[in-house]
Amino acid sequence: MKQGLNTQLEKLIDGAEQMAISQGFRRFNLDRLSRKLRMSKKTIYQYFPSKEELFFAALNRRASRLIQRFKEIIAMEISSRDKLYLASECLVKDLSELDPSLMKDLEELFPDFFMLSQGYFRQLTKYISIILEEGAKKGEFREDVNPALLTRLFQGIGDYLCDQDFLAKNRLSMERVYSGAMDLLMKGLLK
């Protein structure tokens, strides 16, 4: 019986996560979710007493999975360059799935949770800095570039990823900002 409950909860959070990242909070609708999952709203409310709690649980699980993936990448026995590539690929994939309205909704409706999401990006930046420092120590990256400076650049990129006004004003997606910044960092500015 317990296995069935866990499967049902996983199904619920999976569905909620997909709806949350593709539609944001304002369009996060429990009636549509219950129809999509073929699960009664009563069942949903047995697990989560409010729409907000389900929404945040789905986003927190997504963030936890990405952080876990970064930890796995750091532990791999591969070059730091490959680790940086895998971490970047993982982050760009994650960001490409996020509807811009999600971050805007968080910023406007749930400023405390929005601040937590910024902390999540800073945590990812910390893992990237570990990769950069490791690569510098192993001589895989240029010796004349200070890893602390690169880490600060990554933090700046993270700040832009969370700045919805900047993204909207410049018609940029989170994915495009991160990909463009990584391209500049890895290839340089000069022709």
Secondary structure by P-SEA (a helix, b strand, c coil): caaaaaaaaaaaaaaaaaaaaacccccccaaaaaaaacccaaaaaaacccaaaaaaaaaaaaaaaaaaaaaaaaaccccaaaaaaaaaaaaaaaaaaccaaaaaaaacccaaaaaaaaaaaaaaaaaaaaaaaaaaaaccccccccaaaaaaaaaaaaaaaacaaaaaaacccaaaaaaaaaaaaaccccc
